[in-house]
Structure formats: C-alpha cells, structure tokens
Amino acid sequence: MTPNLESAVFKFNRALFHLNEINRLLESLANDAAVKQARAEPQFDEKRGCWLFIARNLVRFPAAASPLLGDYFHNLRSALDHLAFQLFLDAGGDPLSKGAKDVQFPIYGLRGDRKGQGDKAGFRGNVRRRLPLPFMSRTVIEGYQPYPRRKGLRPLALLANLSNDDKHRAVTPIQANAVTFTLHSVGAYGGRITRFVPKIRPGQAIEDGAELVRVWLSPAKTKPVMNADLTTVVSLESGDPLGPTLYDMYRLVAEILIAFGADLPPLPP
C-alpha cells in the first residue's frame, strides 16, 4: 500500500519555493561580484618596509538571508519526518501513543552521535524500537543513511545538522566573503623582489580588507604589480559550496519520497 504523502509533498514543494528564492539571491550576488570586481590592492607598510596586497570589493552574503536558508532546511527535513510518521501509521502505529511524538526520519551520521549511533547495528536497533517498519521500508531508508565513507550522501547529514541548528539559533552557515585567491605572478617596475610571504592558503575564506601577501622589493618603494584571481564563493561553514549542496539535499529528499510513491515533478537540472 502506498502511504499518504500529501503533507510530505507539501513540505517538499515549500522547500522548492525557498530554493528558487535562494538561487535568485545567489544570482544577484554573482552579478554584484561582476560589477564590483574584487581585486588585490597594494599598499606600502612603512613599519615593515614592504608592500601588502589587500583584498578589496568582496561581495558579502547578506545576514538577513539566513531565515530563508533556515526555512529551506526545515521544510526539507519536515518532508522526511512527515514521510516517517505516515509509514509509522501504516505499520499500525498509534498516533496518540507516547512514542508517536518522537517519530522522525532517521539520519545516522550526525555530528556528536553517541557511540554506536553511526553504524548499521545502531540504525537497525533504534529503527526497530522507535519506528517499527516492514523490512522493505527499512531497507530503502537504510540505503540513504550517510554512514562514514558512503559516497554521495553527505548532504543528508548536513541537512540534519543544519535543521537542528535552526531550532536553536539563527542559521548563518555562510562564510561571508568566501573567496578563492589564485596567484599567478608578482613583479616590480624597475626593481626586484627580495622576499615574498603568502598570508593565506589557496582557497581560504577571507574578508574584505584581508591581507593576501607581503612583498619586499629593492628599492623598497618600487611599484609592485601582481597578477592574481579573486573569485567569490559562497559556502557552508563546513566548506561545502552552498548552491550545489542545497541542490543535492533537494535531490536526495526527492529520491526518497519517490521511492515511497510520491508523485513529484521532474527534478530541475
């Protein structure tokens, strides 16, 4: 029997609405970045006797957008929980029982899990006790558990973590001004480089005004020139790129709902 997934699909579609809003915001950020043209600006440090290259014109992800992200995480997670509750009812569960309020879609692979919570034995023992389901339903759900070393399922663990975070604080999983810095060459007009010290790692998240490199020249105040790329990247605190990770969360939740009979439109590319 196919479970009644009307409420799960409603939550899923609401998450899609938020995802479209987030994508429009990311597109706007990309346009702003193109207009502002992030650059490495040289300034002379009299105290050290060297040139500092400073990051300028970086695009900041607006903090006011964090509720939008929180709503997206919440509705995707809720879609899975609504599915789990319907499976619980279809398996004969009592909606008025003490344990009914604890029914949720199990996601094993969360940060801070107690010993045994992230392995197959922990999943099977806890799901049998808290969410008694037919064998085939358990098999489908276990196939999507983000156990360690399982490829492609990390976004589900991130979804569970971020949805939990949103219950307790404003979700700001964005590294503001996350920028990849790629240095191609450094030179000097009418002088030579005597010392060169990078101050950030390749791909490290940086803020506007961050020091990128220090360069000592001879003569000291010779005009330096640097050929480098500053590329704006919006990412989660974990370092996962925001846009692709949000889409992967959406895709995985859609796959799970479809596996239990949900009628969903084709996934966007």
Sequence and secondary structure as in RCSB ss.txt:
>XXXX:A:sequence
MTPNLESAVFKFNRALFHLNEINRLLESLANDAAVKQARAEPQFDEKRGCWLFIARNLVRFPAAASPLLGDYFHN
LRSALDHLAFQLFLDAGGDPLSKGAKDVQFPIYGLRGDRKGQGDKAGFRGNVRRRLPLPFMSRTVIEGYQPYPRR
KGLRPLALLANLSNDDKHRAVTPIQANAVTFTLHSVGAYGGRITRFVPKIRPGQAIEDGAELVRVWLSPAKTKPV
MNADLTTVVSLESGDPLGPTLYDMYRLVAEILIAFGADLPPLPP
>XXXX:A:secstr
     HHHHHHHHHHHHHHHHHHHHHHHHHHHHHHH  EEEEEEETTTTEEEEEEES     GGGHHHHHHHHHH
HHHHHHHHHHHHHHHTT  TTSTTGGG        TT  TTTTSHHHHHHHHHHHS   HHHHHHHHTT   TT 
TT HHHHHHHHHHHHHHHS      TT EEEEEEEEEETTSEEEEEEE S TT    TT EEEEEEEESTT  EE
EEEEEEE  B TTS BHHHHHHHHHHHHHHHHHHTT        
